[in-house]
């Protein structure tokens, strides 16, 4: 038996296959996911599991360096935006127009995790990162590049 929080084998395999810079999208129940093997369908019934539940489980086992949501979520669904943003402690929350999200992020996604949520503008994207505090730990004699300096102080490492 495994010790981690996530029990779904397909999701465990996907998280283990993520490399630095790979994208994972957590979707609402109606997101147009390509039918090409990248879908991890966790939807059971309306609202189950929720995007928040899936994000919480993934964050317990996943190192990320970017979090992207939509401007429409921020402006039109502020409760969801605030709840999801509060869960992100490793980087700033980025928001882009929903139309841009739909065009740019699905082709980038290594995997899609489908929730049962009926949350308007509920789709979010995470970019896999490296454990910068571990990679650039003090005492290793490594000069930390400028683009990693903020990441060395990430929380939740």
C-alpha positions in Angstrom: 0.0 0.0 0.0 1.2 3.5 -0.7 1.5 6.1 2.0 0.5 9.3 0.1 -2.9 11.0 0.1 -3.9 10.2 -3.5 -5.3 6.7 -4.1 -6.3 7.0 -7.8 -3.7 5.0 -9.7 -4.1 7.1 -12.9 -3.6 10.4 -11.1 -0.6 8.9 -9.1 1.0 7.8 -12.4 0.4 11.2 -14.0 1.9 13.1 -11.1 4.9 10.8 -11.2 5.4 11.4 -14.9 5.4 15.2 -14.7 8.7 16.8 -15.4 9.9 20.4 -14.8 7.8 22.7 -17.0 5.0 20.2 -17.7 1.4 21.5 -17.4 -1.6 19.9 -15.6 -5.1 21.3 -16.0 -7.8 20.7 -13.4 -11.2 21.2 -15.1 -14.8 21.6 -14.3 -17.2 18.9 -15.5 -17.9 20.5 -18.9 -14.4 21.4 -20.1 -13.7 20.2 -23.6 -10.9 17.7 -22.9 -9.3 16.0 -25.9 -10.0 12.3 -26.2 -6.3 11.3 -26.5 -5.4 9.6 -23.3 -4.5 12.7 -21.2 -7.8 12.6 -19.4 -8.0 11.6 -15.8 -11.7 11.6 -15.1 -12.5 11.8 -11.4 -16.1 13.1 -11.9 -18.5 11.0 -9.9 -21.6 13.2 -9.7 -22.4 16.9 -9.8 -20.0 18.6 -7.4 -18.0 15.5 -6.5 -15.2 15.8 -6.4 -14.8 19.5 -6.3 -12.0 21.5 -8.0 -10.9 22.5 -4.5 -10.8 18.9 -3.3 -8.7 17.8 -6.3 -6.4 20.8 -6.0 -5.8 20.2 -2.3 -5.0 16.5 -2.9 -2.6 17.4 -5.8 -0.9 20.1 -3.9 -0.1 17.6 -1.1 2.1 15.7 -3.5 3.1 18.1 -6.3 5.7 20.7 -6.7 4.5 23.6 -8.9 6.0 26.9 -9.9 3.1 28.6 -11.8 -0.6 28.7 -11.2 -2.9 30.1 -13.9 -6.6 30.8 -13.8 -8.9 33.1 -15.8 -9.7 36.8 -15.5 -13.4 35.8 -15.7 -13.0 33.7 -12.6 -11.4 36.5 -10.7 -14.0 39.1 -11.8 -17.2 37.0 -12.0 -16.6 34.2 -9.5 -14.6 35.9 -6.7 -15.5 33.3 -4.1 -13.9 30.5 -6.1 -11.0 32.7 -7.1 -10.3 33.6 -3.4 -10.6 30.0 -2.2 -8.3 28.6 -4.9 -5.8 31.5 -4.5 -5.7 31.0 -0.8 -4.4 27.4 -1.5 -1.5 28.7 -3.6 1.6 29.5 -1.5 4.5 28.9 -3.8 4.0 31.5 -6.5 1.8 34.4 -7.5 -1.6 33.6 -9.0 -1.7 34.5 -12.7 -5.0 35.2 -14.5 -5.5 35.5 -18.2 -8.7 35.9 -20.4 -10.8 32.7 -20.5 -10.7 32.7 -24.3 -6.9 32.7 -24.2 -6.8 29.9 -21.6 -9.0 27.7 -23.8 -6.7 28.2 -26.8 -3.3 28.2 -25.2 -3.3 25.8 -22.3 -5.0 22.6 -23.6 -2.2 22.0 -26.2 0.4 22.5 -23.4 -1.3 20.1 -21.0 0.4 16.8 -20.3 -2.7 15.8 -18.3 -6.3 17.0 -17.6 -8.0 16.1 -14.3 -11.8 16.4 -14.7 -13.8 17.2 -11.6 -17.5 16.9 -11.0 -17.8 20.6 -10.4 -20.3 22.9 -12.1 -18.3 26.0 -11.2 -18.3 28.7 -13.9 -14.7 29.5 -15.0 -13.5 26.8 -12.7 -10.6 25.6 -14.8 -7.0 26.1 -13.5 -3.5 25.2 -14.7 -0.4 24.2 -12.8 3.1 24.2 -14.1 5.4 21.5 -12.6 8.4 22.9 -10.8 11.5 21.8 -9.1 12.1 21.8 -5.4 14.3 24.9 -5.5 15.0 24.9 -1.7 16.4 21.4 -2.0 18.2 21.9 -5.3 19.9 25.1 -4.2 20.3 24.3 -0.5 22.9 26.3 1.5 26.3 24.6 1.8 26.3 23.0 -1.7 28.5 25.8 -3.1 26.1 26.6 -5.9 25.4 30.2 -7.1 21.7 30.6 -7.4 20.7 32.1 -10.7 18.5 35.3 -10.5 15.5 33.5 -12.0 15.6 30.9 -9.1 16.2 33.3 -6.2 12.5 33.8 -5.5 11.8 30.1 -5.8 14.5 29.2 -3.2 12.2 30.7 -0.6 9.0 28.9 -1.6 6.8 27.8 1.2 5.6 24.2 1.4 8.9 22.8 0.1 
